């Protein structure tokens, strides 16, 4: 899985230099890729701020669609850059163009379900189609298999774009949610069906020539971006509400939750993910399981946790309702559930500590009336229990050195 695409024609094609070569350091993200990721720091901050202001039942549906869209946009661009030589000038220009569009997308995000709905839909669809068009340009006549895949992918995205645009034009929130849910559903269904499109060729042995190590590193860095956004959001809220010793305790608890999530993901899981992705004989299947779908609940859980920490810092003494509990407790539940899926897929080991942690958190989820600070501290305590439990279990079963 560490090989780059082999050309169908000779290497004299002027576009050949745009494709990542076999001997390139595919496992390590390049500076242009890291620069591109900065856009998503801004987008995630915009999202968490928006959720903290409005976290009703409708807002949860809206947030789910936006999180799904942002993750899908990022992971699909990452899959493409996995195949490209990001040191090539044209590829860098492509990434810079996507960065600019991404900033505009993030600016429209807080009002994506209001007066900026069409703008958000137009920019999002444009970025997805531009990515596919660039991929087609690069691989057409150079790599037949990848050209076939990205050609069908472009058609799927064209269909989903229709629903994005109709939703943006609808003018009614209910219909906008319906159309956008259909659009994002089409995009997520595409890889599962190998982007089948009637009348178009699908090679029996068709594969994207991916570097699993590179995808693992990129997803790990995105998790760090999400955790960093949590620190930024918590610090901003603490600045406005650090007025008592209790506020300081809640802030310490919120910071500890970020550290513990980092530990739970990176101490054992990320290394196994990288090994599995690089060594597998089924790169696309494992890539979709580990990265496209597997990391989604992890990312969503971190974002939701940041919103819950905002609640617990700004309204520490308020009694909890299901609204606040869904953020403070629901975030860690999603995070642990995502880690369970990724760790099982990567190492076939079922982390009992994570299952136990989710069980305790589910009980806490329905303990209405607890002060928000108490709920926040309880959630962090569960994460600490999971982290220590897993550390001890792994150490106990680690092979002894003679």
VOPAGU-2260 file (C-alpha; in pm, 1 decimal, decimal comma):
REM VOPAGU-2260
SITE   aa  ch    i         X         Y         Z
SITE  UNK   A    0       0,0       0,0       0,0
SITE  UNK   A    1     296,9     234,2       0,6
SITE  UNK   A    2     323,6     248,6    -378,6
SITE  UNK   A    3     228,3     535,6    -601,8
SITE  UNK   A    4      37,5     504,0    -925,0
SITE  UNK   A    5     199,2     328,5   -1218,3
SITE  UNK   A    6     134,2     504,3   -1548,1
SITE  UNK   A    7     -51,9     344,5   -1831,1
SITE  UNK   A    8     163,1     540,4   -2077,6
SITE  UNK   A    9     530,5     633,8   -2078,2
SITE  UNK   A   10     667,9     867,2   -1817,1
SITE  UNK   A   11     731,0    1136,1   -2073,7
SITE  UNK   A   12     378,7    1271,8   -2022,7
SITE  UNK   A   13     416,6    1630,3   -1888,3
SITE  UNK   A   14     163,8    1552,5   -1611,1
SITE  UNK   A   15     362,6    1260,3   -1472,2
SITE  UNK   A   16     554,0    1484,3   -1233,6
SITE  UNK   A   17     223,8    1578,0   -1063,8
SITE  UNK   A   18     183,9    1222,6    -930,4
SITE  UNK   A   19     360,4    1105,4    -615,1
SITE  UNK   A   20     652,2     878,2    -703,2
SITE  UNK   A   21     732,5     539,2    -554,6
SITE  UNK   A   22    1041,1     658,6    -373,0
SITE  UNK   A   23     875,6     969,6    -225,9
SITE  UNK   A   24     836,4    1000,1     150,3
SITE  UNK   A   25     467,1     918,9     125,9
SITE  UNK   A   26     422,1     858,1     495,9
SITE  UNK   A   27     499,1    1212,5     606,5
SITE  UNK   A   28     260,2    1499,5     529,8
SITE  UNK   A   29     425,3    1781,5     339,5
SITE  UNK   A   30     423,6    2150,1     432,1
SITE  UNK   A   31     162,7    2242,7     166,7
SITE  UNK   A   32     -72,4    1982,3     315,8
SITE  UNK   A   33     -17,9    2113,8     669,0
SITE  UNK   A   34     -73,5    2467,8     543,9
SITE  UNK   A   35    -401,4    2357,6     384,6
SITE  UNK   A   36    -518,5    2205,3     715,2
SITE  UNK   A   37    -508,9    2548,0     881,9
SITE  UNK   A   38    -832,2    2635,3     702,6
SITE  UNK   A   39   -1012,4    2365,6     895,2
SITE  UNK   A   40    -896,8    2508,9    1227,7
SITE  UNK   A   41   -1094,7    2819,3    1139,3
SITE  UNK   A   42   -1391,9    2614,7    1017,2
SITE  UNK   A   43   -1405,6    2406,5    1335,9
SITE  UNK   A   44   -1384,0    2717,8    1553,8
SITE  UNK   A   45   -1673,2    2867,2    1357,7
SITE  UNK   A   46   -1872,4    2548,0    1405,5
SITE  UNK   A   47   -1814,8    2517,8    1780,5
SITE  UNK   A   48   -1900,4    2884,6    1836,8
SITE  UNK   A   49   -2221,8    2843,5    1639,5
SITE  UNK   A   50   -2320,8    2531,7    1833,6
SITE  UNK   A   51   -2249,3    2695,0    2168,4
SITE  UNK   A   52   -2489,2    2978,5    2081,0
SITE  UNK   A   53   -2767,8    2756,5    1948,4
SITE  UNK   A   54   -2785,9    2394,4    2057,4
SITE  UNK   A   55   -3151,0    2302,9    2016,8
SITE  UNK   A   56   -3292,4    1990,2    1850,9
SITE  UNK   A   57   -3286,9    2146,6    1504,7
SITE  UNK   A   58   -2934,8    2276,0    1564,8
SITE  UNK   A   59   -2821,1    1920,2    1633,1
SITE  UNK   A   60   -2942,6    1810,0    1289,0
SITE  UNK   A   61   -2777,7    2113,2    1132,5
SITE  UNK   A   62   -2451,7    2044,3    1317,0
SITE  UNK   A   63   -2455,5    1679,2    1209,3
SITE  UNK   A   64   -2483,6    1779,9     843,0
SITE  UNK   A   65   -2207,2    2042,8     874,2
SITE  UNK   A   66   -1971,0    1805,0    1056,9
SITE  UNK   A   67   -2034,1    1535,2     797,3
SITE  UNK   A   68   -1971,7    1785,8     516,6
SITE  UNK   A   69   -1651,1    1932,1     663,3
SITE  UNK   A   70   -1506,4    1590,6     739,0
SITE  UNK   A   71   -1595,8    1453,1     396,9
SITE  UNK   A   72   -1446,3    1753,0     218,9
SITE  UNK   A   73   -1122,4    1726,3     414,1
SITE  UNK   A   74   -1084,0    1349,0     389,4
SITE  UNK   A   75   -1157,9    1342,5      16,2
SITE  UNK   A   76    -898,8    1613,3     -54,4
SITE  UNK   A   77    -656,8    1416,5     164,4
SITE  UNK   A   78    -715,3    1101,3     -41,9
SITE  UNK   A   79    -631,6    1299,3    -353,9
SITE  UNK   A   80    -315,3    1459,0    -213,6
SITE  UNK   A   81    -213,1    1110,3    -103,5
SITE  UNK   A   82    -175,3    1033,7    -472,8
SITE  UNK   A   83     -13,8    1360,9    -578,6
SITE  UNK   A   84     328,2    1520,7    -557,9
SITE  UNK   A   85     248,2    1814,8    -332,3
SITE  UNK   A   86     587,5    1967,6    -405,1
SITE  UNK   A   87     480,8    2029,0    -767,4
SITE  UNK   A   88     387,7    2391,4    -836,5
SITE  UNK   A   89      52,3    2313,0    -997,0
SITE  UNK   A   90     -52,7    2090,0    -706,9
SITE  UNK   A   91      40,7    2366,2    -462,5
SITE  UNK   A   92    -166,5    2617,5    -658,9
SITE  UNK   A   93    -457,4    2373,3    -642,4
SITE  UNK   A   94    -422,1    2348,1    -263,7
SITE  UNK   A   95    -400,4    2726,3    -227,1
SITE  UNK   A   96    -718,6    2764,9    -434,2
SITE  UNK   A   97    -891,4    2510,7    -212,0
SITE  UNK   A   98    -766,6    2697,3      94,1
SITE  UNK   A   99    -917,6    3022,0     -27,8
SITE  UNK   A  100   -1248,4    2853,5    -103,6
SITE  UNK   A  101   -1232,1    2680,9     236,3
SITE  UNK   A  102   -1195,6    3014,2     416,8
SITE  UNK   A  103   -1502,5    3145,1     233,5
SITE  UNK   A  104   -1687,0    2825,5     327,9
SITE  UNK   A  105   -1593,9    2874,2     694,9
SITE  UNK   A  106   -1708,1    3237,6     685,8
SITE  UNK   A  107   -2051,5    3131,3     560,3
SITE  UNK   A  108   -2076,1    2841,0     806,1
SITE  UNK   A  109   -2244,9    3019,0    1103,0
SITE  UNK   A  110   -2537,9    3116,9     878,7
SITE  UNK   A  111   -2535,5    2810,4     656,4
SITE  UNK   A  112   -2894,8    2736,7     758,1
SITE  UNK   A  113   -3005,8    3098,3     729,1
SITE  UNK   A  114   -2925,1    3369,7     478,7
SITE  UNK   A  115   -2592,5    3213,5     370,5
SITE  UNK   A  116   -2737,8    2875,3     275,6
SITE  UNK   A  117   -2694,8    2915,5     -99,8
SITE  UNK   A  118   -2342,7    3054,0     -55,3
SITE  UNK   A  119   -2241,7    2758,0     161,3
SITE  UNK   A  120   -2393,8    2507,0     -82,7
SITE  UNK   A  121   -2231,3    2671,7    -383,7
SITE  UNK   A  122   -1883,4    2685,7    -227,6
SITE  UNK   A  123   -1898,9    2332,2     -86,8
SITE  UNK   A  124   -2019,3    2182,1    -414,5
SITE  UNK   A  125   -1765,9    2388,5    -606,8
SITE  UNK   A  126   -1479,0    2261,7    -392,0
SITE  UNK   A  127   -1583,2    1900,4    -435,4
SITE  UNK   A  128   -1625,9    1932,6    -810,8
SITE  UNK   A  129   -1302,0    2128,8    -845,9
SITE  UNK   A  130   -1117,2    1852,6    -661,7
SITE  UNK   A  131   -1260,0    1589,9    -897,7
SITE  UNK   A  132   -1188,3    1801,6   -1206,4
SITE  UNK   A  133    -826,1    1850,3   -1101,3
SITE  UNK   A  134    -788,4    1476,9   -1034,9
SITE  UNK   A  135    -928,9    1398,5   -1380,1
SITE  UNK   A  136    -685,8    1642,8   -1539,2
SITE  UNK   A  137    -389,1    1485,4   -1359,0
SITE  UNK   A  138    -473,7    1120,3   -1422,8
SITE  UNK   A  139    -633,8    1138,7   -1768,8
SITE  UNK   A  140    -397,5     963,1   -2008,5
SITE  UNK   A  141    -146,9     888,8   -1731,9
SITE  UNK   A  142    -321,2     649,5   -1491,8
SITE  UNK   A  143    -624,6     477,5   -1642,1
SITE  UNK   A  144    -749,0     316,3   -1320,7
SITE  UNK   A  145    -746,3     635,2   -1115,6
SITE  UNK   A  146    -896,1     824,9   -1407,8
SITE  UNK   A  147   -1190,8     584,6   -1414,3
SITE  UNK   A  148   -1245,6     618,4   -1040,4
SITE  UNK   A  149   -1234,2     996,6   -1030,0
SITE  UNK   A  150   -1453,4    1020,2   -1340,7
SITE  UNK   A  151   -1734,4     826,9   -1174,7
SITE  UNK   A  152   -1671,9    1013,4    -850,3
SITE  UNK   A  153   -1723,6    1343,9   -1032,0
SITE  UNK   A  154   -2061,6    1224,6   -1157,3
SITE  UNK   A  155   -2169,9    1121,6    -807,4
SITE  UNK   A  156   -2065,1    1462,2    -676,8
SITE  UNK   A  157   -2250,3    1634,9    -960,0
SITE  UNK   A  158   -2568,0    1454,3    -850,6
SITE  UNK   A  159   -2515,5    1544,2    -483,2
SITE  UNK   A  160   -2442,7    1906,4    -583,0
SITE  UNK   A  161   -2792,8    1932,4    -729,7
SITE  UNK   A  162   -2938,3    1856,4    -387,5
SITE  UNK   A  163   -2696,2    2095,9    -214,2
SITE  UNK   A  164   -2801,8    2379,2    -447,8
SITE  UNK   A  165   -3174,9    2300,3    -426,2
SITE  UNK   A  166   -3147,0    2296,0     -46,5
SITE  UNK   A  167   -2964,5    2627,6     -49,6
SITE  UNK   A  168   -3239,7    2775,9    -265,8
SITE  UNK   A  169   -3532,8    2620,2     -76,5
SITE  UNK   A  170   -3588,6    2906,2     168,1
SITE  UNK   A  171   -3744,3    2672,6     426,5
SITE  UNK   A  172   -3528,8    2518,6     699,7
SITE  UNK   A  173   -3710,8    2184,2     699,6
SITE  UNK   A  174   -3665,9    2132,3     325,7
SITE  UNK   A  175   -3307,6    2254,7     340,8
SITE  UNK   A  176   -3224,4    1990,6     601,8
SITE  UNK   A  177   -3396,1    1720,9     393,3
SITE  UNK   A  178   -3217,3    1811,6      68,6
SITE  UNK   A  179   -2878,4    1851,3     235,1
SITE  UNK   A  180   -2920,9    1523,0     422,3
SITE  UNK   A  181   -2987,0    1352,0      87,4
SITE  UNK   A  182   -2681,2    1522,6     -63,6
SITE  UNK   A  183   -2445,6    1415,0     212,5
SITE  UNK   A  184   -2599,1    1066,8     209,1
SITE  UNK   A  185   -2516,6    1031,9    -161,3
SITE  UNK   A  186   -2155,9    1135,1     -98,9
SITE  UNK   A  187   -2106,0     890,7     187,9
SITE  UNK   A  188   -2270,6     608,0      -4,7
SITE  UNK   A  189   -2041,3     652,7    -304,9
SITE  UNK   A  190   -1729,4     471,5    -176,3
SITE  UNK   A  191   -1939,6     183,7     -40,3
SITE  UNK   A  192   -2077,1     127,0    -393,7
SITE  UNK   A  193   -1737,3     196,1    -556,7
SITE  UNK   A  194   -1896,1     496,4    -728,1
SITE  UNK   A  195   -2087,8     268,2    -963,1
SITE  UNK   A  196   -2252,4     460,4   -1243,9
SITE  UNK   A  197   -2464,9     295,5   -1516,9
SITE  UNK   A  198   -2289,6     275,7   -1851,9
SITE  UNK   A  199   -1943,0     360,6   -1723,3
SITE  UNK   A  200   -1651,3     120,7   -1709,1
SITE  UNK   A  201   -1544,9     -21,5   -1374,5
SITE  UNK   A  202   -1220,8    -216,4   -1375,5
SITE  UNK   A  203   -1236,7    -546,3   -1188,8
SITE  UNK   A  204    -895,2    -487,1   -1038,2
SITE  UNK   A  205    -934,5    -112,2   -1017,3
SITE  UNK   A  206    -767,6      36,7    -712,9
SITE  UNK   A  207    -646,1     369,5    -589,5
SITE  UNK   A  208    -273,1     333,8    -524,3
SITE  UNK   A  209    -266,7     470,6    -172,6
SITE  UNK   A  210     -10,4     516,2     101,8
SITE  UNK   A  211    -174,1     390,3     419,4
SITE  UNK   A  212      98,0     544,6     634,0
SITE  UNK   A  213      31,7     884,3     478,3
SITE  UNK   A  214    -345,5     860,8     534,5
SITE  UNK   A  215    -290,8     754,6     895,3
SITE  UNK   A  216     -56,3    1048,0     957,2
SITE  UNK   A  217    -296,6    1293,9     795,3
SITE  UNK   A  218    -594,6    1171,2     999,0
SITE  UNK   A  219    -387,1    1181,5    1316,0
SITE  UNK   A  220    -297,0    1542,3    1240,8
SITE  UNK   A  221    -663,0    1625,5    1183,6
SITE  UNK   A  222    -743,2    1479,4    1525,9
SITE  UNK   A  223    -474,4    1707,3    1669,4
SITE  UNK   A  224    -635,8    2001,0    1488,1
SITE  UNK   A  225    -969,2    1915,1    1651,8
SITE  UNK   A  226    -806,1    1882,0    1993,7
SITE  UNK   A  227    -626,4    2212,7    1937,5
SITE  UNK   A  228    -956,4    2376,0    1849,2
SITE  UNK   A  229   -1093,4    2243,8    2178,6
SITE  UNK   A  230    -806,4    2412,4    2366,5
SITE  UNK   A  231    -868,5    2740,6    2181,1
SITE  UNK   A  232   -1243,1    2731,4    2247,8
SITE  UNK   A  233   -1195,4    2642,9    2614,2
SITE  UNK   A  234    -932,7    2914,7    2658,9
SITE  UNK   A  235   -1157,2    3177,2    2496,9
SITE  UNK   A  236   -1452,8    3083,8    2718,8
SITE  UNK   A  237   -1235,2    3066,5    3031,2
SITE  UNK   A  238   -1107,2    3418,8    2959,8
SITE  UNK   A  239   -1463,5    3549,8    2985,9
SITE  UNK   A  240   -1569,5    3343,2    3289,6
SITE  UNK   A  241   -1260,7    3286,0    3507,5
SITE  UNK   A  242   -1412,3    3461,5    3807,9
SITE  UNK   A  243   -1396,8    3200,9    4084,8
SITE  UNK   A  244   -1208,0    2900,7    4212,6
SITE  UNK   A  245   -1482,1    2678,0    4071,3
SITE  UNK   A  246   -1426,4    2822,9    3724,3
SITE  UNK   A  247   -1058,4    2734,3    3755,7
SITE  UNK   A  248   -1143,6    2378,2    3856,6
SITE  UNK   A  249   -1379,7    2341,9    3560,4
SITE  UNK   A  250   -1114,6    2484,1    3328,6
SITE  UNK   A  251    -857,9    2233,2    3460,1
SITE  UNK   A  252   -1114,1    1958,2    3406,5
SITE  UNK   A  253   -1179,4    2072,7    3049,8
SITE  UNK   A  254    -808,4    2084,7    2971,6
SITE  UNK   A  255    -763,6    1739,4    3125,0
SITE  UNK   A  256   -1034,4    1600,0    2896,8
SITE  UNK   A  257    -838,5    1721,5    2592,8
SITE  UNK   A  258    -517,8    1559,8    2719,4
SITE  UNK   A  259    -699,9    1234,5    2799,0
SITE  UNK   A  260    -859,7    1218,8    2453,6
SITE  UNK   A  261    -516,5    1270,9    2303,7
SITE  UNK   A  262    -380,0     988,0    2518,1
SITE  UNK   A  263    -663,0     745,6    2438,5
SITE  UNK   A  264    -624,9     802,0    2064,7
SITE  UNK   A  265    -247,3     826,9    2030,2
SITE  UNK   A  266    -106,8     600,7    2302,6
SITE  UNK   A  267    -207,5     279,4    2129,9
SITE  UNK   A  268    -467,3     321,0    1856,5
SITE  UNK   A  269    -295,9     554,1    1610,6
SITE  UNK   A  270      18,1     341,7    1584,2
SITE  UNK   A  271    -188,4      30,3    1512,1
SITE  UNK   A  272    -394,7     220,5    1256,1
SITE  UNK   A  273     -81,0     324,4    1071,2
SITE  UNK   A  274      56,8     -31,1    1070,8
SITE  UNK   A  275    -271,4    -182,5     955,0
SITE  UNK   A  276    -321,5      71,9     679,1
SITE  UNK   A  277      28,7      23,4     542,5
SITE  UNK   A  278      43,3    -356,8     559,0
SITE  UNK   A  279    -305,3    -450,5     439,9
SITE  UNK   A  280    -363,7    -628,1     108,4
SITE  UNK   A  281    -697,9    -444,3      75,2
SITE  UNK   A  282    -593,7     -77,4      90,3
SITE  UNK   A  283    -918,9      78,7     -28,8
SITE  UNK   A  284   -1143,8    -133,0     193,6
SITE  UNK   A  285    -932,5     -74,9     502,8
SITE  UNK   A  286    -881,7     290,1     410,4
SITE  UNK   A  287   -1256,6     350,8     398,1
SITE  UNK   A  288   -1315,9     161,8     724,3
SITE  UNK   A  289   -1034,1     328,4     918,0
SITE  UNK   A  290   -1036,4     679,2     775,6
SITE  UNK   A  291   -1345,7     778,6     576,0
SITE  UNK   A  292   -1593,0     634,5     823,8
SITE  UNK   A  293   -1391,9     519,9    1125,7
SITE  UNK   A  294   -1252,6     859,0    1225,3
SITE  UNK   A  295   -1580,5    1046,2    1180,5
SITE  UNK   A  296   -1725,2     975,7    1530,4
SITE  UNK   A  297   -1385,3    1056,0    1683,6
SITE  UNK   A  298   -1382,0    1398,7    1517,2
SITE  UNK   A  299   -1750,3    1463,1    1592,4
SITE  UNK   A  300   -1698,8    1360,5    1954,9
SITE  UNK   A  301   -1411,7    1604,5    2002,8
SITE  UNK   A  302   -1611,3    1892,0    1850,9
SITE  UNK   A  303   -1914,4    1811,1    2067,0
SITE  UNK   A  304   -1692,3    1789,2    2376,5
SITE  UNK   A  305   -1564,2    2141,2    2306,0
SITE  UNK   A  306   -1923,3    2267,1    2300,2
SITE  UNK   A  307   -1994,9    2090,5    2629,7
SITE  UNK   A  308   -1689,9    2250,2    2790,0
SITE  UNK   A  309   -1817,9    2588,5    2677,0
SITE  UNK   A  310   -2145,9    2517,9    2857,8
SITE  UNK   A  311   -1978,6    2397,1    3178,1
SITE  UNK   A  312   -1748,0    2700,5    3192,2
SITE  UNK   A  313   -2004,7    2967,0    3109,6
SITE  UNK   A  314   -2290,0    2827,0    3323,0
SITE  UNK   A  315   -2114,0    2615,0    3584,3
SITE  UNK   A  316   -2389,0    2620,4    3850,2
SITE  UNK   A  317   -2684,4    2568,7    3615,9
SITE  UNK   A  318   -2864,1    2234,6    3645,6
SITE  UNK   A  319   -2810,9    2010,6    3347,1
SITE  UNK   A  320   -3083,0    1932,5    3096,8
SITE  UNK   A  321   -3071,8    1685,1    2810,2
SITE  UNK   A  322   -2945,5    1969,9    2589,5
SITE  UNK   A  323   -2625,0    2023,8    2788,6
SITE  UNK   A  324   -2584,4    1653,6    2867,0
SITE  UNK   A  325   -2583,1    1567,0    2496,1
SITE  UNK   A  326   -2273,9    1784,6    2456,3
SITE  UNK   A  327   -2088,1    1724,3    2783,8
SITE  UNK   A  328   -2153,9    1347,5    2792,5
SITE  UNK   A  329   -2243,2    1278,2    2429,6
SITE  UNK   A  330   -1909,2    1406,0    2304,1
SITE  UNK   A  331   -1699,1    1154,2    2502,2
SITE  UNK   A  332   -1945,1     876,3    2409,0
SITE  UNK   A  333   -1896,2     944,8    2038,6
SITE  UNK   A  334   -1520,4     974,2    2084,3
SITE  UNK   A  335   -1490,2     640,0    2264,5
SITE  UNK   A  336   -1726,1     468,8    2017,6
SITE  UNK   A  337   -1509,8     588,1    1728,6
SITE  UNK   A  338   -1195,7     461,7    1899,2
SITE  UNK   A  339   -1359,4     123,3    1952,3
SITE  UNK   A  340   -1433,9      91,0    1581,4
SITE  UNK   A  341   -1088,9     204,2    1472,4
SITE  UNK   A  342    -902,2     -12,3    1722,8
SITE  UNK   A  343   -1102,3    -323,4    1636,5
SITE  UNK   A  344   -1048,9    -263,4    1264,5
SITE  UNK   A  345    -676,9    -203,2    1317,4
SITE  UNK   A  346    -584,9    -472,4    1567,7
SITE  UNK   A  347    -896,3    -688,1    1619,6
SITE  UNK   A  348    -865,5    -616,5    1992,5
SITE  UNK   A  349   -1184,7    -513,6    2169,6
SITE  UNK   A  350   -1096,8    -240,3    2421,5
SITE  UNK   A  351   -1311,1    -342,7    2718,8
SITE  UNK   A  352   -1220,3     -18,6    2894,7
SITE  UNK   A  353   -1390,1     181,9    2620,9
SITE  UNK   A  354   -1709,4     -24,5    2638,7
SITE  UNK   A  355   -1716,9      20,2    3016,0
SITE  UNK   A  356   -1659,0     392,6    2981,5
SITE  UNK   A  357   -1947,9     428,2    2737,1
SITE  UNK   A  358   -2172,9     233,5    2975,0
SITE  UNK   A  359   -2096,9     469,5    3262,7
SITE  UNK   A  360   -2139,4     775,9    3041,1
SITE  UNK   A  361   -2479,6     655,4    2919,2
SITE  UNK   A  362   -2594,8     637,2    3281,3
SITE  UNK   A  363   -2464,4     991,3    3342,3
SITE  UNK   A  364   -2643,2    1110,6    3029,3
SITE  UNK   A  365   -2980,3    1055,1    3194,3
SITE  UNK   A  366   -2894,2    1198,3    3536,7
SITE  UNK   A  367   -3075,9    1525,3    3479,5
SITE  UNK   A  368   -3039,9    1813,0    3725,0
SITE  UNK   A  369   -2671,2    1773,5    3808,6
SITE  UNK   A  370   -2483,5    2104,5    3806,2
SITE  UNK   A  371   -2295,1    2143,8    3481,1
SITE  UNK   A  372   -1959,5    2156,4    3658,1
SITE  UNK   A  373   -2036,3    1822,5    3825,8
SITE  UNK   A  374   -2134,4    1666,1    3494,8
SITE  UNK   A  375   -1816,2    1796,9    3332,5
SITE  UNK   A  376   -1593,9    1660,6    3609,7
SITE  UNK   A  377   -1779,3    1326,7    3597,4
SITE  UNK   A  378   -1721,8    1296,8    3221,3
SITE  UNK   A  379   -1351,6    1368,2    3261,5
SITE  UNK   A  380   -1328,4    1115,2    3543,8
SITE  UNK   A  381   -1468,4     849,0    3311,4
SITE  UNK   A  382   -1212,2     938,1    3042,9
SITE  UNK   A  383    -939,0     910,3    3306,7
SITE  UNK   A  384   -1070,3     569,3    3410,4
SITE  UNK   A  385   -1068,4     450,7    3048,6
SITE  UNK   A  386    -715,0     581,4    2987,1
SITE  UNK   A  387    -569,1     421,4    3301,9
SITE  UNK   A  388    -758,4      95,3    3246,8
SITE  UNK   A  389    -632,9      62,5    2889,2
SITE  UNK   A  390    -276,1     155,0    2987,3
SITE  UNK   A  391    -265,5    -109,5    3260,2
SITE  UNK   A  392    -426,7    -372,4    3034,4
SITE  UNK   A  393    -181,5    -308,2    2751,2
SITE  UNK   A  394     116,0    -311,3    2985,6
SITE  UNK   A  395      -1,2    -636,2    3139,7
SITE  UNK   A  396     -27,5    -811,0    2801,5
SITE  UNK   A  397     284,1    -656,3    2650,5
SITE  UNK   A  398     554,5    -911,2    2564,2
SITE  UNK   A  399     825,7    -925,1    2824,7
SITE  UNK   A  400    1179,4    -844,0    2718,6
SITE  UNK   A  401    1429,2   -1110,8    2822,1
